[in-house]
Amino acid sequence: MPPVIDPDKCIRCGKCADTCPEDVYFGSGKKQVPQVTYPQECAYCNGCVEECPVEGTIRLRIPLPMMLLYKPTA
């Protein structure tokens, strides 16, 4: 379940692609909506969601087995 980017909200800054430690957005061009090239590599670190300047642009769907261990920080 890779990150989902809303193309209507995306300002095409590329911060999500630059931030991703797993290079999920490999090959995404500058000034374009980033494409999830390697969805299976996503570690669900939430870095792309946190780094995005427009809230709600990137939605990260965490798999159920990981949700059982996930504890959101306040």
PQR file with spaces between the fields and no chain letter, atoms N, CA, C, O and H, PARSE charges and radii, in Angstrom:
ATOM       1  N    MET     1       0.840   -1.176    0.000 -0.4000 1.5000
ATOM       2  CA   MET     1       0.000    0.000    0.000 -0.0000 2.0000
ATOM       3  C    MET     1       0.888    1.243    0.000  0.5500 1.7000
ATOM       4  O    MET     1       1.234    1.769    1.058 -0.5500 1.4000
ATOM       5  N    PRO     2       1.246    1.698   -1.169 -0.5600 1.5000
ATOM       6  CA   PRO     2       2.170    2.829   -1.277  0.2800 2.0000
ATOM       7  C    PRO     2       1.505    4.158   -0.949  0.5500 1.7000
ATOM       8  O    PRO     2       0.284    4.229   -0.808 -0.5500 1.4000
ATOM       9  N    PRO     3       2.311    5.212   -0.829 -0.5600 1.5000
ATOM      10  CA   PRO     3       1.752    6.548   -0.617  0.2800 2.0000
ATOM      11  C    PRO     3       0.886    6.948   -1.816  0.5500 1.7000
ATOM      12  O    PRO     3       1.170    6.577   -2.955 -0.5500 1.4000
ATOM      13  N    VAL     4      -0.160    7.699   -1.540 -0.4000 1.5000
ATOM      14  CA   VAL     4      -1.050    8.185   -2.586 -0.0000 2.0000
ATOM      15  C    VAL     4      -0.944    9.696   -2.608  0.5500 1.7000
ATOM      16  O    VAL     4      -1.144   10.348   -1.583 -0.5500 1.4000
ATOM      17  H    VAL     4      -0.391    8.000   -0.615  0.4000 1.0000
ATOM      18  N    ILE     5      -0.628   10.268   -3.776 -0.4000 1.5000
ATOM      19  CA   ILE     5      -0.456   11.708   -3.920 -0.0000 2.0000
ATOM      20  C    ILE     5      -1.649   12.273   -4.674  0.5500 1.7000
ATOM      21  O    ILE     5      -2.011   11.785   -5.745 -0.5500 1.4000
ATOM      22  H    ILE     5      -0.465    9.738   -4.609  0.4000 1.0000
ATOM      23  N    ASP     6      -2.257   13.312   -4.101 -0.4000 1.5000
ATOM      24  CA   ASP     6      -3.365   14.004   -4.754 -0.0000 2.0000
ATOM      25  C    ASP     6      -2.772   15.007   -5.736  0.5500 1.7000
ATOM      26  O    ASP     6      -2.201   16.009   -5.305 -0.5500 1.4000
ATOM      27  H    ASP     6      -1.963   13.709   -3.232  0.4000 1.0000
ATOM      28  N    PRO     7      -2.890   14.769   -7.052 -0.5600 1.5000
ATOM      29  CA   PRO     7      -2.270   15.653   -8.039  0.2800 2.0000
ATOM      30  C    PRO     7      -2.859   17.061   -8.046  0.5500 1.7000
ATOM      31  O    PRO     7      -2.200   18.005   -8.481 -0.5500 1.4000
ATOM      32  N    ASP     8      -4.097   17.209   -7.568 -0.4000 1.5000
ATOM      33  CA   ASP     8      -4.716   18.534   -7.530 -0.0000 2.0000
ATOM      34  C    ASP     8      -4.141   19.409   -6.421  0.5500 1.7000
ATOM      35  O    ASP     8      -4.124   20.634   -6.543 -0.5500 1.4000
ATOM      36  H    ASP     8      -4.632   16.442   -7.214  0.4000 1.0000
ATOM      37  N    LYS     9      -3.669   18.789   -5.340 -0.4000 1.5000
ATOM      38  CA   LYS     9      -3.091   19.540   -4.221 -0.0000 2.0000
ATOM      39  C    LYS     9      -1.578   19.691   -4.331  0.5500 1.7000
ATOM      40  O    LYS     9      -0.999   20.600   -3.737 -0.5500 1.4000
ATOM      41  H    LYS     9      -3.682   17.794   -5.240  0.4000 1.0000
ATOM      42  N    CYS    10      -0.937   18.803   -5.089 -0.4000 1.5000
ATOM      43  CA   CYS    10       0.522   18.786   -5.183 -0.0000 2.0000
ATOM      44  C    CYS    10       1.041   20.060   -5.855  0.5500 1.7000
ATOM      45  O    CYS    10       0.559   20.458   -6.916 -0.5500 1.4000
ATOM      46  H    CYS    10      -1.408   18.064   -5.571  0.4000 1.0000
ATOM      47  N    ILE    11       2.042   20.698   -5.212 -0.4000 1.5000
ATOM      48  CA   ILE    11       2.643   21.906   -5.792 -0.0000 2.0000
ATOM      49  C    ILE    11       3.927   21.576   -6.550  0.5500 1.7000
ATOM      50  O    ILE    11       4.619   22.476   -7.026 -0.5500 1.4000
ATOM      51  H    ILE    11       2.433   20.375   -4.350  0.4000 1.0000
ATOM      52  N    ARG    12       4.241   20.298   -6.660 -0.4000 1.5000
ATOM      53  CA   ARG    12       5.371   19.798   -7.448 -0.0000 2.0000
ATOM      54  C    ARG    12       6.725   20.322   -6.966  0.5500 1.7000
ATOM      55  O    ARG    12       7.590   20.683   -7.764 -0.5500 1.4000
ATOM      56  H    ARG    12       3.679   19.567   -6.273  0.4000 1.0000
ATOM      57  N    CYS    13       6.883   20.354   -5.653 -0.4000 1.5000
ATOM      58  CA   CYS    13       8.137   20.852   -5.072 -0.0000 2.0000
ATOM      59  C    CYS    13       9.220   19.773   -5.014  0.5500 1.7000
ATOM      60  O    CYS    13      10.408   20.097   -4.998 -0.5500 1.4000
ATOM      61  H    CYS    13       6.180   20.061   -5.005  0.4000 1.0000
ATOM      62  N    GLY    14       8.831   18.498   -4.982 -0.4000 1.5000
ATOM      63  CA   GLY    14       9.789   17.401   -4.961 -0.0000 2.0000
ATOM      64  C    GLY    14      10.357   17.072   -3.595  0.5500 1.7000
ATOM      65  O    GLY    14      11.270   16.253   -3.494 -0.5500 1.4000
ATOM      66  H    GLY    14       7.866   18.235   -4.994  0.4000 1.0000
ATOM      67  N    LYS    15       9.837   17.693   -2.531 -0.4000 1.5000
ATOM      68  CA   LYS    15      10.361   17.423   -1.187 -0.0000 2.0000
ATOM      69  C    LYS    15      10.120   15.986   -0.757  0.5500 1.7000
ATOM      70  O    LYS    15      10.940   15.406   -0.046 -0.5500 1.4000
ATOM      71  H    LYS    15       9.095   18.359   -2.613  0.4000 1.0000
ATOM      72  N    CYS    16       9.011   15.410   -1.175 -0.4000 1.5000
ATOM      73  CA   CYS    16       8.720   14.023   -0.794 -0.0000 2.0000
ATOM      74  C    CYS    16       9.748   13.076   -1.409  0.5500 1.7000
ATOM      75  O    CYS    16      10.230   12.157   -0.747 -0.5500 1.4000
ATOM      76  H    CYS    16       8.344   15.881   -1.753  0.4000 1.0000
ATOM      77  N    ALA    17      10.075   13.303   -2.664 -0.4000 1.5000
ATOM      78  CA   ALA    17      11.061   12.456   -3.343 -0.0000 2.0000
ATOM      79  C    ALA    17      12.448   12.637   -2.750  0.5500 1.7000
ATOM      80  O    ALA    17      13.203   11.671   -2.635 -0.5500 1.4000
ATOM      81  H    ALA    17       9.683   14.049   -3.202  0.4000 1.0000
ATOM      82  N    ASP    18      12.790   13.854   -2.375 -0.4000 1.5000
ATOM      83  CA   ASP    18      14.096   14.126   -1.772 -0.0000 2.0000
ATOM      84  C    ASP    18      14.218   13.537   -0.376  0.5500 1.7000
ATOM      85  O    ASP    18      15.309   13.153    0.046 -0.5500 1.4000
ATOM      86  H    ASP    18      12.176   14.639   -2.468  0.4000 1.0000
ATOM      87  N    THR    19      13.106   13.465    0.339 -0.4000 1.5000
ATOM      88  CA   THR    19      13.104   13.007    1.729 -0.0000 2.0000
ATOM      89  C    THR    19      13.097   11.492    1.861  0.5500 1.7000
ATOM      90  O    THR    19      13.628   10.955    2.834 -0.5500 1.4000
ATOM      91  H    THR    19      12.220   13.777   -0.004  0.4000 1.0000
ATOM      92  N    CYS    20      12.508   10.801    0.904 -0.4000 1.5000
ATOM      93  CA   CYS    20      12.293    9.357    1.016 -0.0000 2.0000
ATOM      94  C    CYS    20      13.614    8.587    1.147  0.5500 1.7000
ATOM      95  O    CYS    20      14.439    8.615    0.234 -0.5500 1.4000
ATOM      96  H    CYS    20      12.077   11.237    0.114  0.4000 1.0000
ATOM      97  N    PRO    21      13.819    7.895    2.293 -0.5600 1.5000
ATOM      98  CA   PRO    21      15.055    7.141    2.483  0.2800 2.0000
ATOM      99  C    PRO    21      15.103    5.852    1.654  0.5500 1.7000
ATOM     100  O    PRO    21      16.178    5.295    1.434 -0.5500 1.4000
ATOM     101  N    GLU    22      13.947    5.384    1.201 -0.4000 1.5000
ATOM     102  CA   GLU    22      13.880    4.132    0.447 -0.0000 2.0000
ATOM     103  C    GLU    22      13.821    4.358   -1.061  0.5500 1.7000
ATOM     104  O    GLU    22      13.762    3.395   -1.825 -0.5500 1.4000
ATOM     105  H    GLU    22      13.073    5.836    1.380  0.4000 1.0000
ATOM     106  N    ASP    23      13.835    5.607   -1.494 -0.4000 1.5000
ATOM     107  CA   ASP    23      13.812    5.975   -2.915 -0.0000 2.0000
ATOM     108  C    ASP    23      12.584    5.417   -3.632  0.5500 1.7000
ATOM     109  O    ASP    23      12.674    4.929   -4.759 -0.5500 1.4000
ATOM     110  H    ASP    23      13.882    6.389   -0.873  0.4000 1.0000
ATOM     111  N    VAL    24      11.438    5.499   -2.957 -0.4000 1.5000
ATOM     112  CA   VAL    24      10.174    5.030   -3.505 -0.0000 2.0000
ATOM     113  C    VAL    24       9.781    5.825   -4.753  0.5500 1.7000
ATOM     114  O    VAL    24       9.135    5.296   -5.657 -0.5500 1.4000
ATOM     115  H    VAL    24      11.365    5.895   -2.042  0.4000 1.0000
ATOM     116  N    TYR    25      10.177    7.094   -4.792 -0.4000 1.5000
ATOM     117  CA   TYR    25       9.799    7.984   -5.895 -0.0000 2.0000
ATOM     118  C    TYR    25      10.895    8.071   -6.960  0.5500 1.7000
ATOM     119  O    TYR    25      10.990    9.082   -7.656 -0.5500 1.4000
ATOM     120  H    TYR    25      10.702    7.524   -4.058  0.4000 1.0000
ATOM     121  N    PHE    26      11.711    7.049   -7.098 -0.4000 1.5000
ATOM     122  CA   PHE    26      12.842    7.049   -8.024 -0.0000 2.0000
ATOM     123  C    PHE    26      12.409    7.435   -9.443  0.5500 1.7000
ATOM     124  O    PHE    26      11.419    6.919   -9.961 -0.5500 1.4000
ATOM     125  H    PHE    26      11.634    6.227   -6.533  0.4000 1.0000
ATOM     126  N    GLY    27      13.149    8.330  -10.050 -0.4000 1.5000
ATOM     127  CA   GLY    27      12.898    8.735  -11.423 -0.0000 2.0000
ATOM     128  C    GLY    27      11.872    9.831  -11.593  0.5500 1.7000
ATOM     129  O    GLY    27      11.593   10.248  -12.717 -0.5500 1.4000
ATOM     130  H    GLY    27      13.954    8.749   -9.629  0.4000 1.0000
ATOM     131  N    SER    28      11.301   10.310  -10.490 -0.4000 1.5000
ATOM     132  CA   SER    28      10.322   11.388  -10.599 -0.0000 2.0000
ATOM     133  C    SER    28      11.023   12.670  -11.007  0.5500 1.7000
ATOM     134  O    SER    28      12.040   13.051  -10.426 -0.5500 1.4000
ATOM     135  H    SER    28      11.528    9.971   -9.577  0.4000 1.0000
ATOM     136  N    GLY    29      10.475   13.324  -12.002 -0.4000 1.5000
ATOM     137  CA   GLY    29      11.080   14.548  -12.514 -0.0000 2.0000
ATOM     138  C    GLY    29      10.744   15.763  -11.680  0.5500 1.7000
ATOM     139  O    GLY    29       9.725   15.798  -10.990 -0.5500 1.4000
ATOM     140  H    GLY    29       9.649   13.015  -12.474  0.4000 1.0000
ATOM     141  N    LYS    30      11.601   16.748  -11.748 -0.4000 1.5000
ATOM     142  CA   LYS    30      11.354   18.015  -11.055 -0.0000 2.0000
ATOM     143  C    LYS    30      10.185   18.728  -11.719  0.5500 1.7000
ATOM     144  O    LYS    30       9.969   18.615  -12.926 -0.5500 1.4000
ATOM     145  H    LYS    30      12.429   16.719  -12.308  0.4000 1.0000
ATOM     146  N    LYS    31       9.453   19.447  -10.925 -0.4000 1.5000
ATOM     147  CA   LYS    31       8.280   20.205  -11.387 -0.0000 2.0000
ATOM     148  C    LYS    31       7.184   19.308  -11.967  0.5500 1.7000
ATOM     149  O    LYS    31       6.397   19.746  -12.806 -0.5500 1.4000
ATOM     150  H    LYS    31       9.628   19.540   -9.945  0.4000 1.0000
ATOM     151  N    GLN    32       7.138   18.040  -11.512 -0.4000 1.5000
ATOM     152  CA   GLN    32       6.089   17.112  -11.900 -0.0000 2.0000
ATOM     153  C    GLN    32       5.542   16.446  -10.639  0.5500 1.7000
ATOM     154  O    GLN    32       6.211   16.405   -9.607 -0.5500 1.4000
ATOM     155  H    GLN    32       7.777   17.684  -10.831  0.4000 1.0000
ATOM     156  N    VAL    33       4.328   15.931  -10.735 -0.4000 1.5000
ATOM     157  CA   VAL    33       3.770   15.176   -9.614 -0.0000 2.0000
ATOM     158  C    VAL    33       4.609   13.915   -9.472  0.5500 1.7000
ATOM     159  O    VAL    33       4.726   13.147  -10.427 -0.5500 1.4000
ATOM     160  H    VAL    33       3.784   15.965  -11.573  0.4000 1.0000
ATOM     161  N    PRO    34       5.202   13.682   -8.289 -0.5600 1.5000
ATOM     162  CA   PRO    34       6.043   12.488   -8.096  0.2800 2.0000
ATOM     163  C    PRO    34       5.257   11.199   -8.316  0.5500 1.7000
ATOM     164  O    PRO    34       4.099   11.079   -7.915 -0.5500 1.4000
ATOM     165  N    GLN    35       5.909   10.250   -8.955 -0.4000 1.5000
ATOM     166  CA   GLN    35       5.315    8.946   -9.212 -0.0000 2.0000
ATOM     167  C    GLN    35       5.923    7.921   -8.264  0.5500 1.7000
ATOM     168  O    GLN    35       7.133    7.917   -8.037 -0.5500 1.4000
ATOM     169  H    GLN    35       6.850   10.347   -9.280  0.4000 1.0000
ATOM     170  N    VAL    36       5.090    7.064   -7.718 -0.4000 1.5000
ATOM     171  CA   VAL    36       5.562    6.003   -6.842 -0.0000 2.0000
ATOM     172  C    VAL    36       6.079    4.880   -7.736  0.5500 1.7000
ATOM     173  O    VAL    36       5.302    4.100   -8.286 -0.5500 1.4000
ATOM     174  H    VAL    36       4.107    7.068   -7.903  0.4000 1.0000
ATOM     175  N    THR    37       7.403    4.812   -7.870 -0.4000 1.5000
ATOM     176  CA   THR    37       8.037    3.857   -8.767 -0.0000 2.0000
ATOM     177  C    THR    37       8.228    2.497   -8.117  0.5500 1.7000
ATOM     178  O    THR    37       8.027    1.467   -8.760 -0.5500 1.4000
ATOM     179  H    THR    37       8.034    5.446   -7.423  0.4000 1.0000
ATOM     180  N    TYR    38       8.613    2.488   -6.851 -0.4000 1.5000
ATOM     181  CA   TYR    38       8.865    1.242   -6.129 -0.0000 2.0000
ATOM     182  C    TYR    38       7.977    1.168   -4.879  0.5500 1.7000
ATOM     183  O    TYR    38       8.465    1.378   -3.769 -0.5500 1.4000
ATOM     184  H    TYR    38       8.776    3.325   -6.329  0.4000 1.0000
ATOM     185  N    PRO    39       6.685    0.875   -5.044 -0.5600 1.5000
ATOM     186  CA   PRO    39       5.775    0.857   -3.895  0.2800 2.0000
ATOM     187  C    PRO    39       6.134   -0.182   -2.849  0.5500 1.7000
ATOM     188  O    PRO    39       5.903    0.031   -1.659 -0.5500 1.4000
ATOM     189  N    GLN    40       6.698   -1.309   -3.281 -0.4000 1.5000
ATOM     190  CA   GLN    40       7.038   -2.384   -2.341 -0.0000 2.0000
ATOM     191  C    GLN    40       8.187   -2.005   -1.415  0.5500 1.7000
ATOM     192  O    GLN    40       8.396   -2.659   -0.393 -0.5500 1.4000
ATOM     193  H    GLN    40       6.885   -1.482   -4.248  0.4000 1.0000
ATOM     194  N    GLU    41       8.937   -0.952   -1.758 -0.4000 1.5000
ATOM     195  CA   GLU    41      10.071   -0.518   -0.941 -0.0000 2.0000
ATOM     196  C    GLU    41       9.675    0.440    0.179  0.5500 1.7000
ATOM     197  O    GLU    41      10.497    0.739    1.046 -0.5500 1.4000
ATOM     198  H    GLU    41       8.767   -0.420   -2.587  0.4000 1.0000
ATOM     199  N    CYS    42       8.444    0.925    0.181 -0.4000 1.5000
ATOM     200  CA   CYS    42       8.002    1.894    1.182 -0.0000 2.0000
ATOM     201  C    CYS    42       8.085    1.295    2.588  0.5500 1.7000
ATOM     202  O    CYS    42       7.552    0.217    2.848 -0.5500 1.4000
ATOM     203  H    CYS    42       7.776    0.683   -0.523  0.4000 1.0000
ATOM     204  N    ALA    43       8.761    2.012    3.485 -0.4000 1.5000
ATOM     205  CA   ALA    43       8.913    1.564    4.870 -0.0000 2.0000
ATOM     206  C    ALA    43       7.888    2.227    5.789  0.5500 1.7000
ATOM     207  O    ALA    43       7.918    2.015    7.001 -0.5500 1.4000
ATOM     208  H    ALA    43       9.194    2.888    3.273  0.4000 1.0000
ATOM     209  N    TYR    44       6.987    3.023    5.225 -0.4000 1.5000
ATOM     210  CA   TYR    44       5.925    3.694    5.977 -0.0000 2.0000
ATOM     211  C    TYR    44       6.485    4.558    7.107  0.5500 1.7000
ATOM     212  O    TYR    44       5.940    4.595    8.210 -0.5500 1.4000
ATOM     213  H    TYR    44       6.964    3.195    4.241  0.4000 1.0000
ATOM     214  N    CYS    45       7.574    5.246    6.811 -0.4000 1.5000
ATOM     215  CA   CYS    45       8.218    6.088    7.824 -0.0000 2.0000
ATOM     216  C    CYS    45       7.490    7.410    8.019  0.5500 1.7000
ATOM     217  O    CYS    45       7.723    8.106    9.008 -0.5500 1.4000
ATOM     218  H    CYS    45       8.017    5.216    5.915  0.4000 1.0000
ATOM     219  N    ASN    46       6.603    7.763    7.080 -0.4000 1.5000
ATOM     220  CA   ASN    46       5.806    8.991    7.150 -0.0000 2.0000
ATOM     221  C    ASN    46       6.621   10.242    6.840  0.5500 1.7000
ATOM     222  O    ASN    46       6.123   11.355    7.010 -0.5500 1.4000
ATOM     223  H    ASN    46       6.414    7.198    6.278  0.4000 1.0000
ATOM     224  N    GLY    47       7.852   10.083    6.392 -0.4000 1.5000
ATOM     225  CA   GLY    47       8.709   11.228    6.093 -0.0000 2.0000
ATOM     226  C    GLY    47       8.160   12.098    4.987  0.5500 1.7000
ATOM     227  O    GLY    47       8.210   13.325    5.077 -0.5500 1.4000
ATOM     228  H    GLY    47       8.256    9.179    6.253  0.4000 1.0000
ATOM     229  N    CYS    48       7.635   11.478    3.941 -0.4000 1.5000
ATOM     230  CA   CYS    48       7.099   12.251    2.812 -0.0000 2.0000
ATOM     231  C    CYS    48       5.873   13.054    3.228  0.5500 1.7000
ATOM     232  O    CYS    48       5.684   14.184    2.777 -0.5500 1.4000
ATOM     233  H    CYS    48       7.594   10.481    3.868  0.4000 1.0000
ATOM     234  N    VAL    49       5.040   12.472    4.090 -0.4000 1.5000
ATOM     235  CA   VAL    49       3.837   13.164    4.563 -0.0000 2.0000
ATOM     236  C    VAL    49       4.228   14.352    5.427  0.5500 1.7000
ATOM     237  O    VAL    49       3.657   15.435    5.291 -0.5500 1.4000
ATOM     238  H    VAL    49       5.193   11.555    4.456  0.4000 1.0000
ATOM     239  N    GLU    50       5.194   14.160    6.312 -0.4000 1.5000
ATOM     240  CA   GLU    50       5.630   15.227    7.210 -0.0000 2.0000
ATOM     241  C    GLU    50       6.342   16.357    6.478  0.5500 1.7000
ATOM     242  O    GLU    50       6.215   17.521    6.860 -0.5500 1.4000
ATOM     243  H    GLU    50       5.658   13.281    6.423  0.4000 1.0000
ATOM     244  N    GLU    51       7.087   16.025    5.436 -0.4000 1.5000
ATOM     245  CA   GLU    51       7.885   17.023    4.721 -0.0000 2.0000
ATOM     246  C    GLU    51       7.069   17.827    3.713  0.5500 1.7000
ATOM     247  O    GLU    51       7.478   18.923    3.329 -0.5500 1.4000
ATOM     248  H    GLU    51       7.191   15.080    5.127  0.4000 1.0000
ATOM     249  N    CYS    52       5.943   17.312    3.284 -0.4000 1.5000
ATOM     250  CA   CYS    52       5.106   17.984    2.291 -0.0000 2.0000
ATOM     251  C    CYS    52       4.550   19.292    2.865  0.5500 1.7000
ATOM     252  O    CYS    52       3.950   19.286    3.940 -0.5500 1.4000
ATOM     253  H    CYS    52       5.611   16.422    3.595  0.4000 1.0000
ATOM     254  N    PRO    53       4.745   20.421    2.153 -0.5600 1.5000
ATOM     255  CA   PRO    53       4.279   21.708    2.659  0.2800 2.0000
ATOM     256  C    PRO    53       2.760   21.897    2.587  0.5500 1.7000
ATOM     257  O    PRO    53       2.221   22.783    3.249 -0.5500 1.4000
ATOM     258  N    VAL    54       2.068   21.081    1.797 -0.4000 1.5000
ATOM     259  CA   VAL    54       0.616   21.200    1.654 -0.0000 2.0000
ATOM     260  C    VAL    54      -0.045   20.030    2.371  0.5500 1.7000
ATOM     261  O    VAL    54       0.037   18.888    1.919 -0.5500 1.4000
ATOM     262  H    VAL    54       2.506   20.361    1.258  0.4000 1.0000
ATOM     263  N    GLU    55      -0.688   20.318    3.473 -0.4000 1.5000
ATOM     264  CA   GLU    55      -1.302   19.271    4.283 -0.0000 2.0000
ATOM     265  C    GLU    55      -2.388   18.535    3.503  0.5500 1.7000
ATOM     266  O    GLU    55      -3.213   19.157    2.834 -0.5500 1.4000
ATOM     267  H    GLU    55      -0.754   21.246    3.840  0.4000 1.0000
ATOM     268  N    GLY    56      -2.378   17.229    3.595 -0.4000 1.5000
ATOM     269  CA   GLY    56      -3.380   16.403    2.945 -0.0000 2.0000
ATOM     270  C    GLY    56      -3.058   16.002    1.523  0.5500 1.7000
ATOM     271  O    GLY    56      -3.867   15.339    0.874 -0.5500 1.4000
ATOM     272  H    GLY    56      -1.708   16.725    4.139  0.4000 1.0000
ATOM     273  N    THR    57      -1.897   16.388    1.022 -0.4000 1.5000
ATOM     274  CA   THR    57      -1.524   16.035   -0.349 -0.0000 2.0000
ATOM     275  C    THR    57      -1.128   14.574   -0.462  0.5500 1.7000
ATOM     276  O    THR    57      -1.489   13.902   -1.428 -0.5500 1.4000
ATOM     277  H    THR    57      -1.240   16.927    1.549  0.4000 1.0000
ATOM     278  N    ILE    58      -0.384   14.076    0.527 -0.4000 1.5000
ATOM     279  CA   ILE    58       0.080   12.689    0.505 -0.0000 2.0000
ATOM     280  C    ILE    58      -0.631   11.911    1.601  0.5500 1.7000
ATOM     281  O    ILE    58      -0.643   12.303    2.767 -0.5500 1.4000
ATOM     282  H    ILE    58      -0.091   14.621    1.312  0.4000 1.0000
ATOM     283  N    ARG    59      -1.218   10.801    1.191 -0.4000 1.5000
ATOM     284  CA   ARG    59      -1.894    9.935    2.148 -0.0000 2.0000
ATOM     285  C    ARG    59      -1.127    8.630    2.199  0.5500 1.7000
ATOM     286  O    ARG    59      -0.875    8.008    1.167 -0.5500 1.4000
ATOM     287  H    ARG    59      -1.209   10.482    0.244  0.4000 1.0000
ATOM     288  N    LEU    60      -0.761    8.219    3.387 -0.4000 1.5000
ATOM     289  CA   LEU    60      -0.003    6.985    3.568 -0.0000 2.0000
ATOM     290  C    LEU    60      -0.928    5.940    4.169  0.5500 1.7000
ATOM     291  O    LEU    60      -1.456    6.116    5.268 -0.5500 1.4000
ATOM     292  H    LEU    60      -0.966    8.724    4.225  0.4000 1.0000
ATOM     293  N    ARG    61      -1.115    4.864    3.442 -0.4000 1.5000
ATOM     294  CA   ARG    61      -1.991    3.788    3.900 -0.0000 2.0000
ATOM     295  C    ARG    61      -1.132    2.713    4.556  0.5500 1.7000
ATOM     296  O    ARG    61      -0.470    1.930    3.874 -0.5500 1.4000
ATOM     297  H    ARG    61      -0.686    4.721    2.550  0.4000 1.0000
ATOM     298  N    ILE    62      -1.150    2.686    5.865 -0.4000 1.5000
ATOM     299  CA   ILE    62      -0.331    1.730    6.612 -0.0000 2.0000
ATOM     300  C    ILE    62      -1.042    0.375    6.639  0.5500 1.7000
ATOM     301  O    ILE    62      -2.219    0.314    6.994 -0.5500 1.4000
ATOM     302  H    ILE    62      -1.687    3.322    6.418  0.4000 1.0000
ATOM     303  N    PRO    63      -0.353   -0.716    6.270 -0.5600 1.5000
ATOM     304  CA   PRO    63      -0.960   -2.051    6.278  0.2800 2.0000
ATOM     305  C    PRO    63      -1.408   -2.452    7.683  0.5500 1.7000
ATOM     306  O    PRO    63      -0.813   -2.041    8.679 -0.5500 1.4000
ATOM     307  N    LEU    64      -2.451   -3.250    7.744 -0.4000 1.5000
ATOM     308  CA   LEU    64      -3.022   -3.668    9.021 -0.0000 2.0000
ATOM     309  C    LEU    64      -2.005   -4.274    9.986  0.5500 1.7000
ATOM     310  O    LEU    64      -2.011   -3.893   11.156 -0.5500 1.4000
ATOM     311  H    LEU    64      -2.934   -3.584    6.935  0.4000 1.0000
ATOM     312  N    PRO    65      -1.130   -5.196    9.569 -0.5600 1.5000
ATOM     313  CA   PRO    65      -0.167   -5.740   10.540  0.2800 2.0000
ATOM     314  C    PRO    65       0.732   -4.666   11.159  0.5500 1.7000
ATOM     315  O    PRO    65       1.126   -4.775   12.320 -0.5500 1.4000
ATOM     316  N    MET    66       1.052   -3.633   10.380 -0.4000 1.5000
ATOM     317  CA   MET    66       1.877   -2.561   10.927 -0.0000 2.0000
ATOM     318  C    MET    66       1.062   -1.628   11.820  0.5500 1.7000
ATOM     319  O    MET    66       1.598   -1.052   12.767 -0.5500 1.4000
ATOM     320  H    MET    66       0.732   -3.545    9.437  0.4000 1.0000
ATOM     321  N    MET    67      -0.247   -1.474   11.520 -0.4000 1.5000
ATOM     322  CA   MET    67      -1.106   -0.613   12.327 -0.0000 2.0000
ATOM     323  C    MET    67      -1.236   -1.146   13.746  0.5500 1.7000
ATOM     324  O    MET    67      -1.408   -0.379   14.693 -0.5500 1.4000
ATOM     325  H    MET    67      -0.682   -1.942   10.750  0.4000 1.0000
ATOM     326  N    LEU    68      -1.155   -2.448   13.885 -0.4000 1.5000
ATOM     327  CA   LEU    68      -1.265   -3.043   15.211 -0.0000 2.0000
ATOM     328  C    LEU    68      -0.071   -2.644   16.090  0.5500 1.7000
ATOM     329  O    LEU    68      -0.175   -2.638   17.317 -0.5500 1.4000
ATOM     330  H    LEU    68      -1.016   -3.071   13.116  0.4000 1.0000
ATOM     331  N    LEU    69       1.044   -2.316   15.468 -0.4000 1.5000
ATOM     332  CA   LEU    69       2.237   -1.919   16.186 -0.0000 2.0000
ATOM     333  C    LEU    69       2.459   -0.401   16.171  0.5500 1.7000
ATOM     334  O    LEU    69       3.329    0.105   16.880 -0.5500 1.4000
ATOM     335  H    LEU    69       1.129   -2.321   14.471  0.4000 1.0000
ATOM     336  N    TYR    70       1.684    0.315   15.375 -0.4000 1.5000
ATOM     337  CA   TYR    70       1.871    1.752   15.174 -0.0000 2.0000
ATOM     338  C    TYR    70       1.251    2.545   16.291  0.5500 1.7000
ATOM     339  O    TYR    70       0.096    2.322   16.654 -0.5500 1.4000
ATOM     340  H    TYR    70       0.977   -0.096   14.799  0.4000 1.0000
ATOM     341  N    LYS    71       2.014    3.480   16.846 -0.4000 1.5000
ATOM     342  CA   LYS    71       1.510    4.353   17.887 -0.0000 2.0000
ATOM     343  C    LYS    71       1.795    5.788   17.470  0.5500 1.7000
ATOM     344  O    LYS    71       2.952    6.209   17.474 -0.5500 1.4000
ATOM     345  H    LYS    71       2.952    3.661   16.552  0.4000 1.0000
ATOM     346  N    PRO    72       0.760    6.551   17.110 -0.5600 1.5000
ATOM     347  CA   PRO    72       0.983    7.913   16.659  0.2800 2.0000
ATOM     348  C    PRO    72       1.539    8.778   17.784  0.5500 1.7000
ATOM     349  O    PRO    72       1.181    8.615   18.951 -0.5500 1.4000
ATOM     350  N    THR    73       2.423    9.702   17.409 -0.4000 1.5000
ATOM     351  CA   THR    73       2.967   10.633   18.383 -0.0000 2.0000
ATOM     352  C    THR    73       2.088   11.873   18.430  0.5500 1.7000
ATOM     353  O    THR    73       1.573   12.333   17.411 -0.5500 1.4000
ATOM     354  H    THR    73       2.714    9.835   16.461  0.4000 1.0000
ATOM     355  N    ALA    74       1.935   12.387   19.603 -0.4000 1.5000
ATOM     356  CA   ALA    74       1.059   13.567   19.769 -0.0000 2.0000
ATOM     357  C    ALA    74       1.809   14.851   19.676  0.5500 1.7000
ATOM     358  O    ALA    74       1.215   15.923   19.795 -0.5500 1.4000
ATOM     359  H    ALA    74       2.354   12.013   20.430  0.4000 1.0000
